[in-house]
């Protein structure tokens, strides 16, 4: 049985991935410094899997701490989520973002190599494309110029992994470029737990529905899109979690050290901000007060994925209908608010 280290495993995507890995027969070890998470989702993951998941509250930037985990567990592979991810904050605190996101990834790679290497999945983002000229975006779509330090750390880490696998034949990598992950576990035991005012759309919608926020602002109604609001590719977090399992399985089956492949993880279906809000209201039979507002700085007009490569080579595809995802997001919000 393979043992997979999940860095940032207490977080939103990490905890869902832990559940899918256990379901697929992997052992998981979780590390997280809890800088942007508490143990709610991890406890949820334990309840769902019926397992106690080894957890270390450590910072991946600390090599000694990471070494201890590798000494205790026979780590065969890593999924690296541990990173700061707020675009606006990265503009205000660029050094903090570069230091944390780059150091943690470099340290994980160093320690993995020192322990004989293995397979690694890096959590990247569609943000690397910027605004593509041609849509949907394929993995060959040129990366754009990063408009913020967060996006730049994703690009740099992609380059670090690409170079590292070339130089170190004991490493094999897959980069997953996530589009817009949303939703929660069907059990409502895990979901997104943003701190403070949510930056992302769906937590803002669910908090507005719950009465925590007064009104949702729709950022931009004059885009060159059918209804004037921006287009995105919203991927269910459980589907996204399964993509990590597929990526690992691909690497273990193919066993091609020295390779680093890149896959888009999305649904391939664009939805506008307005459509998403309307679907949320319809499926949950609830009103969400919203108003049109100016464009948010740094936003692109439209981006969605061509997912053919992941469909073919990872034998993975998005399955959960967006209505179901939005129902789960609301069930989770109600649960954590005791509504
Ligand atoms: C954002 C990040 C992206 C990151 C991803 C991770 C930016 C510019 N991009 O993607 O780099 O990888 O999160 O989850 O922040 N919206 C509203 N009102 C709101 C919130 C959002 O109208 O209160 C709109 C946005 O303007 C955008 C869409 O909803 O058009 C989606 O926004 P969001 O959920 O923040 O994701 P992205 O911006 O696409």
Boltz pocket constraint, residues with backbone or C-beta under 6 A from the ligand:
constraints:
  - pocket:
      binder: B
      contacts: [[A, 85], [A, 87], [A, 88], [A, 125], [A, 126], [A, 127], [A, 151], [A, 178], [A, 179], [A, 180], [A, 181], [A, 198], [A, 199], [A, 200], [A, 201], [A, 202], [A, 204], [A, 216], [A, 217], [A, 218], [A, 219], [A, 220], [A, 230], [A, 231], [A, 232], [A, 273], [A, 296], [A, 297], [A, 298], [A, 299], [A, 300]]
      max_distance: 6.0
